[in-house]
Every structure is written in structure tokens, then in C-alpha cells.
Amino acid sequence: MDTIILATKNRHKTRELSEIFGGSILLKDLTSIDFNKEIIEDGNSFIENAIIKCRTVYETVGLPVLADDSGLCVEAMGGKPGIHTARYGGEGLTDVQRYELMLREMKGQTNRNAAYICALVLYISPTRFYIVQEDCRGTLLESPVGTGGFGYDPIFFTPVYGKGMAEISEEEKNAISHRGKAALAMKNLILNLNIHKANNYGKKL
């Protein structure tokens, strides 16, 4: 079984990706390897930030790294918060405070089109890496619904199921979500790769 370091301390992301990858790939997130180096996400896109996360972790562990960068892009807000989704409204806010702020800013707005976007990067070495990007399109609700999911899920309506993202099961979410679709594509890619073929596998360049 291939072991890949997942460049996150977010247990929600670890659980979602582990469920999609199943028993074919072992993911170890940063909490399991005691990684404490600061990762400065100063890229201009989801892909750039995912690569930055991979590179920073790889420089320490010298092993294949998987990283995602994802966010919510709202049409009426000019695509914001985008890459700043996790910091929308400032540091230290809870998920509830962030989506409540968004609802206030969107109050009275008729165009409520939005999309979750996820860039997923598998970084085997500085000269060998793979990129997948997917989206999940929907609309913003005017008030939160459901108790599942995390982040902005309570205010995101998915037309596929005719429900809010926080109202559907984990299995249903993984089938349509930005991260779920990107992870499935990446899983299929990994299973057709020999990630151990890199000449410097397990060593820092």
C-alpha cells in the first residue's frame, strides 16, 4: 500500500479524502507526523497554494505529499472569497461566523450563483508532480440548513440533490463535491502510477 503525506491538519479533509481513497492508499496528515513548520500560502490561485503546501512539507519529509487548496467563489462577489475563503472576515472566526458574515453581505442579492473549487496536487518530487482541479456548482441559500458538513456547507445549495450541502450524507457529498471529484480523479491517477519510481524517493534534493 502506498503511503502519502497529506499536507493538512484539518481532520475533516483527512476523513473525506481517506473515505474516497479507501484502503488502497494510506494517508498520514500533518498531525500524525508532528509537522510544525509554518506554511505561507502566498500564491495567486488554488493550484499555486496547493503546490506551496506540497513543497514546504516535502522539503522536511522527503516523501510524496498530497495537498489541496479549496474555497468558495461567489459570482456576485466577483469570485471572492476564493483563495481567501478560510480567512474570510479575518483570523479567528468560526465557520458559523464566516458564513453568517457572507449571508449579511449577500442580503438582497438576487444572483446567488456560487461554486466550490478544489485544486489537488500530488507532489512526488520537485520535478514530478500532478495536478487535478474540480468544482461543485450551486447557489447560496438565504439561511443555513442541515447539520452535516463543515465550512460554508450549511448555506450552499446543491441542485443535484435539491438540498443544502449540510443536509446530505457523506457518501452523497463525496460523489458531487469539488474535493470528492478531485480526489476520485487523483485516486485513479495514483493507482496507475508507481510513485516509488522517483530516483530520489524518500530523500531531499
C-alpha positions in Angstrom: 0.0 0.0 0.0 1.3 3.4 -0.9 1.8 5.9 1.9 1.3 9.6 1.1 1.7 12.6 3.5 -1.4 14.7 3.4 -0.5 18.4 3.9 -3.2 19.4 6.3 -4.1 19.4 10.0 -7.8 19.7 9.1 -9.4 16.4 10.3 -12.5 17.0 8.1 -10.3 17.0 5.0 -8.4 13.9 6.1 -11.6 12.0 6.8 -13.2 12.9 3.4 -10.1 12.0 1.4 -9.4 8.8 3.3 -13.0 7.7 2.7 -12.6 8.3 -1.0 -9.2 6.7 -1.3 -10.3 3.7 0.8 -7.8 1.0 1.7 -5.7 1.4 -1.5 -3.7 4.4 -0.3 -2.6 5.3 3.3 -2.9 9.0 4.1 -0.9 10.4 7.0 -1.8 14.0 7.8 0.5 16.6 9.5 -0.9 15.8 13.0 0.3 12.2 12.7 3.9 13.2 11.8 4.3 16.1 14.2 4.9 18.7 11.5 5.1 22.2 12.9 6.7 24.3 10.2 4.7 27.3 9.1 3.3 27.1 5.6 2.9 30.5 4.0 0.2 30.3 1.4 1.0 33.4 -0.8 0.0 32.0 -4.2 -2.4 33.7 -6.5 -4.5 30.6 -7.3 -5.7 27.4 -5.7 -3.1 25.4 -7.7 -0.2 27.7 -6.6 -1.2 27.4 -2.9 -1.5 23.6 -3.2 2.0 23.4 -4.7 3.4 25.6 -2.0 1.9 23.3 0.7 3.4 20.3 -1.0 6.8 21.8 -1.5 7.1 23.0 2.1 6.2 19.6 3.5 8.3 17.7 1.0 11.4 19.8 2.0 11.0 18.4 5.5 9.9 14.8 5.0 11.3 14.0 1.5 8.2 11.8 0.8 5.3 12.1 -1.7 2.9 14.7 -0.5 -0.7 15.4 -1.4 -2.2 18.8 -0.8 -5.4 20.5 -1.6 -6.4 24.2 -1.7 -10.0 24.9 -1.9 -12.6 27.6 -1.4 -15.9 29.1 -2.3 -16.2 31.5 -5.2 -19.3 33.7 -5.2 -20.3 35.2 -8.6 -21.9 38.4 -7.1 -18.8 39.0 -5.0 -16.5 38.9 -8.1 -15.3 35.4 -7.3 -14.5 36.1 -3.7 -13.6 34.9 -1.2 -11.8 32.4 -3.4 -8.3 31.6 -2.2 -9.0 33.6 1.0 -12.1 31.5 1.9 -10.6 30.1 5.1 -9.6 33.6 6.3 -12.7 35.4 5.0 -13.7 38.1 7.6 -10.4 37.9 9.4 -8.5 35.5 11.6 -10.1 33.7 14.5 -13.6 33.5 13.2 -15.6 30.3 13.5 -17.2 28.6 10.4 -20.6 29.9 11.6 -19.3 33.5 11.9 -17.9 33.4 8.5 -21.0 32.1 6.7 -23.2 34.5 8.7 -21.0 37.4 7.5 -21.4 36.2 3.9 -25.2 36.0 4.3 -25.2 39.6 5.6 -23.1 40.8 2.7 -25.3 38.9 0.2 -28.6 40.1 1.7 -30.9 41.3 -1.1 -28.7 39.9 -3.8 -30.6 38.0 -6.5 -27.6 36.5 -8.2 -26.6 33.8 -5.7 -24.6 31.6 -8.0 -21.5 30.1 -6.3 -19.0 27.3 -6.8 -16.7 25.4 -4.6 -13.3 24.8 -6.2 -10.6 22.3 -5.2 -7.1 22.0 -6.6 -5.4 18.8 -5.6 -1.7 18.3 -6.1 0.4 15.1 -5.8 4.0 16.1 -5.3 6.4 13.2 -5.7 9.5 15.3 -6.2 10.3 18.8 -7.4 10.4 17.6 -11.0 7.5 15.2 -10.8 4.0 16.3 -9.7 0.4 16.0 -10.8 -2.5 18.5 -10.6 -6.2 18.0 -10.6 -8.8 20.8 -10.3 -12.6 20.3 -9.9 -15.6 22.3 -9.0 -19.1 21.9 -7.5 -21.6 24.5 -8.6 -24.7 25.6 -6.8 -26.3 28.6 -5.1 -26.2 30.4 -1.8 -29.1 29.9 0.5 -30.6 32.8 2.4 -30.3 31.0 5.7 -28.4 27.9 7.0 -29.9 24.4 6.8 -28.7 21.0 7.9 -26.2 19.8 10.5 -23.6 17.9 8.4 -20.6 19.0 6.5 -18.3 21.9 7.6 -17.3 25.3 6.4 -19.9 27.0 4.2 -21.9 23.8 3.6 -24.9 25.0 5.7 -25.5 27.9 3.2 -24.6 26.0 0.0 -27.5 24.6 -2.1 -26.7 21.7 -4.5 -29.2 21.4 -7.4 -28.1 17.8 -8.0 -29.9 16.6 -4.8 -32.2 19.6 -4.4 -30.8 20.1 -0.8 -28.3 22.0 1.1 -24.8 20.5 1.2 -25.1 20.1 5.0 -28.3 18.1 4.5 -26.8 15.3 2.5 -24.8 12.2 3.6 -21.0 12.0 3.5 -21.4 9.5 0.6 -23.7 11.7 -1.3 -21.4 14.7 -0.7 -18.3 12.8 -1.9 -20.0 11.9 -5.1 -20.6 15.6 -6.2 -18.3 17.8 -4.1 -15.3 19.6 -5.5 -13.0 17.7 -3.2 -14.7 14.4 -3.8 -14.5 14.7 -7.6 -10.8 15.9 -7.5 -9.9 13.1 -5.0 -11.5 10.4 -7.2 -9.6 11.6 -10.2 -6.4 11.7 -8.2 -7.0 8.2 -6.7 -7.4 6.8 -10.2 -4.2 8.6 -11.3 -2.2 7.3 -8.3 -3.3 3.7 -8.8 -1.9 3.9 -12.3 1.4 5.4 -11.1 4.4 3.9 -9.4 5.2 6.7 -7.1 8.2 4.9 -5.8 9.9 5.3 -9.2 11.3 8.7 -8.4 15.1 8.4 -8.2 15.2 10.5 -5.0 12.2 8.8 -3.3 12.5 9.4 0.4 15.4 11.8 0.1 15.5 15.6 0.0 17.1 17.1 -3.2 
